[in-house]
Structures are given as C-alpha cells and as structure tokens.
Amino acid sequence: MAVSLSKGQKVDLTKTNPGLSKVIVGLGWDTNKYDGGNDFDLDASIFLLGENGKVASENDFVFYNNTTGGNGSVVHTGDNRTGEGDGDDEQVKISLNDVPSSIQRVTFTITIHDAEARSQNFGQVSNAYVRVLNGDTNEELIRYDLGEDFSIETALVVGELYRHNGEWKFSAIGSGYQGGLAALARDFGLQVG
C-alpha cells in the first residue's frame, strides 16, 4: 500500500523498506484543453545536489539530452513529448546504493518546454504527480499528487530523495517557479547561457 503524501511531508524510504536498493520515480500529468494551438511538451529533469544544494557540474543535471548521471546511478528513461495515455509519462531509475556519496539530494522537477513562446503554464496542466516504485517489484511505495495549486508557473520542483543518517527519505516539495528550466538550473548552480 503506497504512502500518499501532501505538500511538505517527508517519509522514510529505505528505513521502512529494508533491502530496498533500486527505485523507479514516475512522473505524470495531463494537459487541459486550451486555445493556444501549440502542443504541450512537459519534461522531467533531475538535479543531483551536493551538501551545498548545488550541482557540482553539468553532469549532475539529468534530462532528455543527458539521460545518465551520478556515475550511472540515475537514469532518465527518455522524453515523452505528448503526455498522452495513462500511467507515468516519464520515469527515472535510481540505484540508491550506487549514488556517489557526494550527492546528498536527488531533486525531481517538471518543466514546460518553450513555455513563454507558447504562452503555456501549469495552470493548464492537471493531475500532475510523482510516485516512487520499488525497482525490483514495481510496487508503488510513495505517491504525491500535486493538485491544482499552480497558475502562472512554468516549472515545478515536485520532490526529492535525500540522505538522512545513512538512510534515504523522500520529501514532497511542490514548489512552483516562473522562468522555466533556466530559472531552476540557475538556482541549482548551473551556468545558463
């Protein structure tokens, strides 16, 4: 039975699931009907953060053009350009035991590709969620439904896995940003052109 989280809640992952070493983080969403005439392309991106809350290099930013990070411990399974259909739209596979010790947090975000040019924002997106599955059994362990709290934002930090006393925990964040992926990347220490 999955633990359902609300914004701001934290939950033990490895402590309550002894022996858990591989997880799949699934992200999903639906787009509402609107008159813009452009397709929506939402993207999941992952930032591998050190103690200082920043990436050490561009290699710690995992997305559709750089699908592997953390010495192969974090793998983005690929871009879904439509968000159509049931189930997860994009997934990330993580081998918890192999995440380099310098990485303290694995942060999951969803952004809207070309949001400004297409006049799109998360007010036009519904049913966004993040869930954590046991990578060996596909059992859903944690689920966080983001709700409809966003209007003008073009990027969301949905949640993060983080280390605490030698165990991994999950935090449901649900923070919205304006400025899309570039704003997020700057906040996490990347130089954006």
N, C-alpha and C positions, 0 to 999 in steps of 0.2 A: 504494500500500500504506500503510495507516494505521499510525501510530506508536502502540503500545499502552503506556500509562503505568501506573506503580504510584504509590501514595500518596507524596507528597513530591517526585516527579520534575518537572523543568521541561524544556521543549523550545522551540526556536526555531520561530516560526510564519512570519513574513514573510521572515526571512533565508533559510530553506530553501525557500521558495515565492515566488521573485521575482515581483513584479507582483500579488501577492495583495492585494486591497483589500476584498473582501466575503466575510464568513464567516457560516455558519449554525451556531449552537450548539444541538444537540439534547440534550434530557434525557429519560430514560425510566426506567420502573420497573414492577414487578409487585407486587401485594399478595397476601400469603399468605391461606389460609383461616383464619378465626378465628371466635369465637362472639359477638363484640360486637354484631352485628346492625345496625351502622351502616356506611354506605358510607365508603370512603376517598376523600378529595379531597386529592391532593397538588398543590402549587403551586410553580412555578419563579418565583423573584424575582431581580432583578438590582440590584446596588448599584454606582453609578458613583462611584468614590472618588478624592479628591484625594491630594496628596502626604502629607497627614497621616493617611490611612487612613479618612477620614470623608466622608460626603456633604456637599455644600455646601448643599443644600436638599432638600425633599421631591421636587422634580423629578428628582433623581438616584436615586430609588428607582423601578424599573420593575417592574410586576407586572400582574395581570389587570385592575386598576382604573385603571392609569396605564401604558398599553402602549408609550409612546414616551418616550425620554429622550435626553440628550446632543445637543440641537438636531436631533433626528430621526435620529441615527446609530445608535441602539439601538432595535429594535422587537420587542416580545413579540407573537407571533402569536396568542395567545389561550389561554384556560383550557380544559384538558381535565379534566373532572370525574370521570372513572372510571379512567383509566389502562389501559383495556382495549385489546386489539389489539396487533399487532406494530409495531415501529418507534418513532420518537420520540413521547413523549406531549405534550411542549411544545417549542416552538422559539423561538429568539431570532435575529433577523437583525441583523448589525452591519456597518456601513460603516466600516472601520478608518480610512480617510483623513479621515473627517468627524467622528471623535470629538474633542470640544474638547480643546485642549492642556492644560487644567487638570485633566482626568481622566487619572489615571495607571494606574488599575486598574479592570477591569470584572469584578466578582465574582458568581459564579453560585451560587444556593442553592436547596434544595428544602425545603419545609416541609409539615407535615401540618395541614390546616385543622381547627380545633376539636379538636386532638389531646387536650387534657386532658379536655374534656367527653365525648369519645367513647372515652376510655381507649385511645388508639392511640399507637404509637411506631414507630420504624424497625426494631425487632426483628420487626415484622410485614410488612416490605417486603423484597422481594428483587430481584435483577437490576438495581439502580439503576446508571445510567451517565450520563456526559456525553461528547459527541463534538463535534468541530469539523469542519465541512464547508467546502469551497471553495464560496462563494456563487454562483459562475458555472457550475461544472461538477457540483456536488453530490458531488464526490469526497470521501470521508472521509479527513481528514488526521491526526486525533488521536482516540484513544478512551481513556477511563479508566473501567474497571469498578470500582465501589466495594466490591464484596464484601459480606460479611455481618458486618461488624465492629460493628454498632450494635445496642443493645438498648433502652435507655430514652430515647434521644434523640428529639426531636420536630422538629429542624431540622438540616440538613446544609449546610455550605459545601463544594460539590463541587469547584470550581476557579475559576481566574481568568485572564483575559487581562491582561497588564501590559506597560508600555513599558520598554524597556531599550536604552539607546544608540540611540534613534531607530527601533528595531525592536519588533515585538510578539512576546511569548513567551506560552506557556501553562504554568500551574502546576497540578498535580493536588494538591488540598488534602485533601479527605476528612475534615474535622473535624465532629464531631457536637456539638450543643448541646441542653441542656434549656431549656424556656421558650419554644420555638417561635419564630415570626416576631418577636414582640415583643422577645425577648432579642437576636436578631440585629440588629434595627433599632436598638436602643439602642447596641449595640456599634459600629455604623457611624455613629452620630451623629444619629439621628433622635429627636425627642421623641415618645414613645408615651404615649397617654392612659391 
